[in-house]
Amino acid sequence: MSEKVRLHDWSRHPLGPCAQWPVALRLALESILANHIASCILWGDESYFFYNDAYGVILGDKPEALGQPTREVWREIWPSILPLVQATHAGKSTYIEDWELEIDRYGMPEQA
């Protein structure tokens, strides 16, 4: 995934080239890319989606998610996860355990 991030053409993305990204984003991204636990980052007001190789399994065969707004990546559960995203943007911590969601990973609804 690290190579995929490096090779991605960010010049047309609202965040711009990687060299212009905030240090906090670059450090957070380096941290999750080195992690073997499924991890993702939702960055900025649009919650641009970044993830590591382990998280890629969770995405299944969804269209390319790297750098896309999370509302597009997870459109089928966006109404459910939006309150968590908003809480995070407000600086609040959240913890959820055993939360079932119906996601679309392989062209059909699936309990996750």
PyMOL commands that place a pseudoatom at each C-alpha (Angstrom):
pseudoatom trace, name=CA, resn=MET, resi=1, chain=A, elem=C, hetatm=0, pos=[0.000, 0.000, 0.000]
pseudoatom trace, name=CA, resn=SER, resi=2, chain=A, elem=C, hetatm=0, pos=[2.911, 2.371, 0.682]
pseudoatom trace, name=CA, resn=GLU, resi=3, chain=A, elem=C, hetatm=0, pos=[3.933, 2.102, -2.950]
pseudoatom trace, name=CA, resn=LYS, resi=4, chain=A, elem=C, hetatm=0, pos=[0.358, 2.648, -4.077]
pseudoatom trace, name=CA, resn=VAL, resi=5, chain=A, elem=C, hetatm=0, pos=[0.216, 5.902, -2.088]
pseudoatom trace, name=CA, resn=ARG, resi=6, chain=A, elem=C, hetatm=0, pos=[3.574, 7.028, -3.501]
pseudoatom trace, name=CA, resn=LEU, resi=7, chain=A, elem=C, hetatm=0, pos=[2.627, 6.191, -7.098]
pseudoatom trace, name=CA, resn=HIS, resi=8, chain=A, elem=C, hetatm=0, pos=[-0.871, 7.683, -6.958]
pseudoatom trace, name=CA, resn=ASP, resi=9, chain=A, elem=C, hetatm=0, pos=[-1.262, 10.900, -8.967]
pseudoatom trace, name=CA, resn=TRP, resi=10, chain=A, elem=C, hetatm=0, pos=[-2.196, 13.324, -6.202]
pseudoatom trace, name=CA, resn=SER, resi=11, chain=A, elem=C, hetatm=0, pos=[-1.732, 16.404, -8.399]
pseudoatom trace, name=CA, resn=ARG, resi=12, chain=A, elem=C, hetatm=0, pos=[-5.466, 16.495, -9.232]
pseudoatom trace, name=CA, resn=HIS, resi=13, chain=A, elem=C, hetatm=0, pos=[-6.616, 15.606, -5.727]
pseudoatom trace, name=CA, resn=PRO, resi=14, chain=A, elem=C, hetatm=0, pos=[-7.876, 18.384, -3.423]
pseudoatom trace, name=CA, resn=LEU, resi=15, chain=A, elem=C, hetatm=0, pos=[-5.058, 17.541, -0.963]
pseudoatom trace, name=CA, resn=GLY, resi=16, chain=A, elem=C, hetatm=0, pos=[-2.450, 18.122, -3.667]
pseudoatom trace, name=CA, resn=PRO, resi=17, chain=A, elem=C, hetatm=0, pos=[0.948, 16.434, -3.918]
pseudoatom trace, name=CA, resn=CYS, resi=18, chain=A, elem=C, hetatm=0, pos=[2.161, 14.442, -0.889]
pseudoatom trace, name=CA, resn=ALA, resi=19, chain=A, elem=C, hetatm=0, pos=[4.981, 16.931, -0.256]
pseudoatom trace, name=CA, resn=GLN, resi=20, chain=A, elem=C, hetatm=0, pos=[2.332, 19.576, 0.491]
pseudoatom trace, name=CA, resn=TRP, resi=21, chain=A, elem=C, hetatm=0, pos=[0.350, 17.453, 2.934]
pseudoatom trace, name=CA, resn=PRO, resi=22, chain=A, elem=C, hetatm=0, pos=[0.326, 18.447, 6.599]
pseudoatom trace, name=CA, resn=VAL, resi=23, chain=A, elem=C, hetatm=0, pos=[3.013, 16.731, 8.657]
pseudoatom trace, name=CA, resn=ALA, resi=24, chain=A, elem=C, hetatm=0, pos=[0.305, 15.222, 10.870]
pseudoatom trace, name=CA, resn=LEU, resi=25, chain=A, elem=C, hetatm=0, pos=[-1.256, 13.431, 7.887]
pseudoatom trace, name=CA, resn=ARG, resi=26, chain=A, elem=C, hetatm=0, pos=[2.076, 12.142, 6.627]
pseudoatom trace, name=CA, resn=LEU, resi=27, chain=A, elem=C, hetatm=0, pos=[3.031, 10.825, 10.082]
pseudoatom trace, name=CA, resn=ALA, resi=28, chain=A, elem=C, hetatm=0, pos=[-0.368, 9.222, 10.685]
pseudoatom trace, name=CA, resn=LEU, resi=29, chain=A, elem=C, hetatm=0, pos=[-0.249, 7.603, 7.261]
pseudoatom trace, name=CA, resn=GLU, resi=30, chain=A, elem=C, hetatm=0, pos=[3.266, 6.269, 7.826]
pseudoatom trace, name=CA, resn=SER, resi=31, chain=A, elem=C, hetatm=0, pos=[2.079, 4.824, 11.120]
pseudoatom trace, name=CA, resn=ILE, resi=32, chain=A, elem=C, hetatm=0, pos=[-0.888, 2.909, 9.704]
pseudoatom trace, name=CA, resn=LEU, resi=33, chain=A, elem=C, hetatm=0, pos=[0.996, 1.736, 6.612]
pseudoatom trace, name=CA, resn=ALA, resi=34, chain=A, elem=C, hetatm=0, pos=[3.577, 0.082, 8.879]
pseudoatom trace, name=CA, resn=ASN, resi=35, chain=A, elem=C, hetatm=0, pos=[0.842, -1.578, 10.965]
pseudoatom trace, name=CA, resn=HIS, resi=36, chain=A, elem=C, hetatm=0, pos=[-0.409, -5.128, 10.416]
pseudoatom trace, name=CA, resn=ILE, resi=37, chain=A, elem=C, hetatm=0, pos=[-3.736, -4.344, 12.081]
pseudoatom trace, name=CA, resn=ALA, resi=38, chain=A, elem=C, hetatm=0, pos=[-6.488, -3.116, 9.748]
pseudoatom trace, name=CA, resn=SER, resi=39, chain=A, elem=C, hetatm=0, pos=[-6.349, 0.675, 10.031]
pseudoatom trace, name=CA, resn=CYS, resi=40, chain=A, elem=C, hetatm=0, pos=[-7.709, 3.658, 8.194]
pseudoatom trace, name=CA, resn=ILE, resi=41, chain=A, elem=C, hetatm=0, pos=[-7.549, 7.442, 8.381]
pseudoatom trace, name=CA, resn=LEU, resi=42, chain=A, elem=C, hetatm=0, pos=[-10.341, 9.827, 7.490]
pseudoatom trace, name=CA, resn=TRP, resi=43, chain=A, elem=C, hetatm=0, pos=[-8.682, 13.169, 6.763]
pseudoatom trace, name=CA, resn=GLY, resi=44, chain=A, elem=C, hetatm=0, pos=[-10.095, 16.665, 6.526]
pseudoatom trace, name=CA, resn=ASP, resi=45, chain=A, elem=C, hetatm=0, pos=[-13.586, 18.041, 6.154]
pseudoatom trace, name=CA, resn=GLU, resi=46, chain=A, elem=C, hetatm=0, pos=[-14.319, 15.590, 3.329]
pseudoatom trace, name=CA, resn=SER, resi=47, chain=A, elem=C, hetatm=0, pos=[-12.933, 12.677, 5.369]
pseudoatom trace, name=CA, resn=TYR, resi=48, chain=A, elem=C, hetatm=0, pos=[-10.597, 11.513, 2.620]
pseudoatom trace, name=CA, resn=PHE, resi=49, chain=A, elem=C, hetatm=0, pos=[-10.019, 7.802, 3.064]
pseudoatom trace, name=CA, resn=PHE, resi=50, chain=A, elem=C, hetatm=0, pos=[-6.558, 6.281, 3.575]
pseudoatom trace, name=CA, resn=TYR, resi=51, chain=A, elem=C, hetatm=0, pos=[-5.980, 2.673, 4.600]
pseudoatom trace, name=CA, resn=ASN, resi=52, chain=A, elem=C, hetatm=0, pos=[-3.348, -0.010, 4.969]
pseudoatom trace, name=CA, resn=ASP, resi=53, chain=A, elem=C, hetatm=0, pos=[-3.015, -3.433, 3.325]
pseudoatom trace, name=CA, resn=ALA, resi=54, chain=A, elem=C, hetatm=0, pos=[-4.822, -5.192, 6.166]
pseudoatom trace, name=CA, resn=TYR, resi=55, chain=A, elem=C, hetatm=0, pos=[-7.814, -2.864, 5.759]
pseudoatom trace, name=CA, resn=GLY, resi=56, chain=A, elem=C, hetatm=0, pos=[-7.902, -3.605, 2.032]
pseudoatom trace, name=CA, resn=VAL, resi=57, chain=A, elem=C, hetatm=0, pos=[-9.371, -7.012, 2.882]
pseudoatom trace, name=CA, resn=ILE, resi=58, chain=A, elem=C, hetatm=0, pos=[-12.306, -5.275, 4.572]
pseudoatom trace, name=CA, resn=LEU, resi=59, chain=A, elem=C, hetatm=0, pos=[-12.996, -3.263, 1.420]
pseudoatom trace, name=CA, resn=GLY, resi=60, chain=A, elem=C, hetatm=0, pos=[-13.371, -6.424, -0.663]
pseudoatom trace, name=CA, resn=ASP, resi=61, chain=A, elem=C, hetatm=0, pos=[-13.905, -5.575, -4.325]
pseudoatom trace, name=CA, resn=LYS, resi=62, chain=A, elem=C, hetatm=0, pos=[-15.114, -2.017, -3.792]
pseudoatom trace, name=CA, resn=PRO, resi=63, chain=A, elem=C, hetatm=0, pos=[-13.877, 0.507, -6.353]
pseudoatom trace, name=CA, resn=GLU, resi=64, chain=A, elem=C, hetatm=0, pos=[-10.589, 2.213, -5.528]
pseudoatom trace, name=CA, resn=ALA, resi=65, chain=A, elem=C, hetatm=0, pos=[-10.982, 3.904, -2.148]
pseudoatom trace, name=CA, resn=LEU, resi=66, chain=A, elem=C, hetatm=0, pos=[-7.590, 5.581, -1.725]
pseudoatom trace, name=CA, resn=GLY, resi=67, chain=A, elem=C, hetatm=0, pos=[-8.080, 9.307, -1.177]
pseudoatom trace, name=CA, resn=GLN, resi=68, chain=A, elem=C, hetatm=0, pos=[-11.815, 9.188, -1.865]
pseudoatom trace, name=CA, resn=PRO, resi=69, chain=A, elem=C, hetatm=0, pos=[-14.366, 10.798, 0.457]
pseudoatom trace, name=CA, resn=THR, resi=70, chain=A, elem=C, hetatm=0, pos=[-15.479, 8.216, 3.011]
pseudoatom trace, name=CA, resn=ARG, resi=71, chain=A, elem=C, hetatm=0, pos=[-19.132, 8.980, 2.244]
pseudoatom trace, name=CA, resn=GLU, resi=72, chain=A, elem=C, hetatm=0, pos=[-18.464, 7.508, -1.228]
pseudoatom trace, name=CA, resn=VAL, resi=73, chain=A, elem=C, hetatm=0, pos=[-16.329, 4.573, -0.086]
pseudoatom trace, name=CA, resn=TRP, resi=74, chain=A, elem=C, hetatm=0, pos=[-18.877, 3.449, 2.494]
pseudoatom trace, name=CA, resn=ARG, resi=75, chain=A, elem=C, hetatm=0, pos=[-22.040, 4.993, 1.007]
pseudoatom trace, name=CA, resn=GLU, resi=76, chain=A, elem=C, hetatm=0, pos=[-24.203, 2.071, 2.145]
pseudoatom trace, name=CA, resn=ILE, resi=77, chain=A, elem=C, hetatm=0, pos=[-23.368, 2.696, 5.830]
pseudoatom trace, name=CA, resn=TRP, resi=78, chain=A, elem=C, hetatm=0, pos=[-22.646, 6.426, 5.698]
pseudoatom trace, name=CA, resn=PRO, resi=79, chain=A, elem=C, hetatm=0, pos=[-25.840, 7.371, 7.604]
pseudoatom trace, name=CA, resn=SER, resi=80, chain=A, elem=C, hetatm=0, pos=[-24.762, 5.006, 10.404]
pseudoatom trace, name=CA, resn=ILE, resi=81, chain=A, elem=C, hetatm=0, pos=[-21.129, 6.101, 10.620]
pseudoatom trace, name=CA, resn=LEU, resi=82, chain=A, elem=C, hetatm=0, pos=[-21.639, 9.835, 10.009]
pseudoatom trace, name=CA, resn=PRO, resi=83, chain=A, elem=C, hetatm=0, pos=[-22.304, 10.566, 13.716]
pseudoatom trace, name=CA, resn=LEU, resi=84, chain=A, elem=C, hetatm=0, pos=[-18.963, 8.911, 14.579]
pseudoatom trace, name=CA, resn=VAL, resi=85, chain=A, elem=C, hetatm=0, pos=[-17.144, 10.923, 11.932]
pseudoatom trace, name=CA, resn=GLN, resi=86, chain=A, elem=C, hetatm=0, pos=[-18.753, 14.130, 13.199]
pseudoatom trace, name=CA, resn=ALA, resi=87, chain=A, elem=C, hetatm=0, pos=[-17.832, 13.295, 16.798]
pseudoatom trace, name=CA, resn=THR, resi=88, chain=A, elem=C, hetatm=0, pos=[-14.238, 12.679, 15.763]
pseudoatom trace, name=CA, resn=HIS, resi=89, chain=A, elem=C, hetatm=0, pos=[-14.089, 15.972, 13.875]
pseudoatom trace, name=CA, resn=ALA, resi=90, chain=A, elem=C, hetatm=0, pos=[-15.372, 17.604, 17.069]
pseudoatom trace, name=CA, resn=GLY, resi=91, chain=A, elem=C, hetatm=0, pos=[-12.439, 16.081, 18.996]
pseudoatom trace, name=CA, resn=LYS, resi=92, chain=A, elem=C, hetatm=0, pos=[-14.452, 13.430, 20.813]
pseudoatom trace, name=CA, resn=SER, resi=93, chain=A, elem=C, hetatm=0, pos=[-13.323, 9.843, 21.304]
pseudoatom trace, name=CA, resn=THR, resi=94, chain=A, elem=C, hetatm=0, pos=[-15.613, 6.947, 20.529]
pseudoatom trace, name=CA, resn=TYR, resi=95, chain=A, elem=C, hetatm=0, pos=[-15.463, 3.239, 21.131]
pseudoatom trace, name=CA, resn=ILE, resi=96, chain=A, elem=C, hetatm=0, pos=[-17.866, 0.713, 19.687]
pseudoatom trace, name=CA, resn=GLU, resi=97, chain=A, elem=C, hetatm=0, pos=[-17.812, -3.018, 20.194]
pseudoatom trace, name=CA, resn=ASP, resi=98, chain=A, elem=C, hetatm=0, pos=[-19.914, -5.647, 18.407]
pseudoatom trace, name=CA, resn=TRP, resi=99, chain=A, elem=C, hetatm=0, pos=[-21.574, -3.170, 16.061]
pseudoatom trace, name=CA, resn=GLU, resi=100, chain=A, elem=C, hetatm=0, pos=[-23.204, -4.939, 13.152]
pseudoatom trace, name=CA, resn=LEU, resi=101, chain=A, elem=C, hetatm=0, pos=[-23.428, -3.113, 9.844]
pseudoatom trace, name=CA, resn=GLU, resi=102, chain=A, elem=C, hetatm=0, pos=[-24.663, -4.290, 6.475]
pseudoatom trace, name=CA, resn=ILE, resi=103, chain=A, elem=C, hetatm=0, pos=[-21.921, -3.533, 3.973]
pseudoatom trace, name=CA, resn=ASP, resi=104, chain=A, elem=C, hetatm=0, pos=[-21.427, -4.176, 0.276]
pseudoatom trace, name=CA, resn=ARG, resi=105, chain=A, elem=C, hetatm=0, pos=[-18.017, -5.727, -0.341]
pseudoatom trace, name=CA, resn=TYR, resi=106, chain=A, elem=C, hetatm=0, pos=[-18.660, -8.197, -3.146]
pseudoatom trace, name=CA, resn=GLY, resi=107, chain=A, elem=C, hetatm=0, pos=[-21.704, -6.796, -4.943]
pseudoatom trace, name=CA, resn=MET, resi=108, chain=A, elem=C, hetatm=0, pos=[-24.224, -7.894, -2.347]
pseudoatom trace, name=CA, resn=PRO, resi=109, chain=A, elem=C, hetatm=0, pos=[-25.201, -6.927, 1.218]
pseudoatom trace, name=CA, resn=GLU, resi=110, chain=A, elem=C, hetatm=0, pos=[-23.172, -8.654, 3.906]
pseudoatom trace, name=CA, resn=GLN, resi=111, chain=A, elem=C, hetatm=0, pos=[-23.350, -8.515, 7.711]
pseudoatom trace, name=CA, resn=ALA, resi=112, chain=A, elem=C, hetatm=0, pos=[-20.121, -7.231, 9.160]
for i in range(1, 112): cmd.bond("trace and resi %d" % i, "trace and resi %d" % (i + 1))
show_as sticks, trace
zoom trace
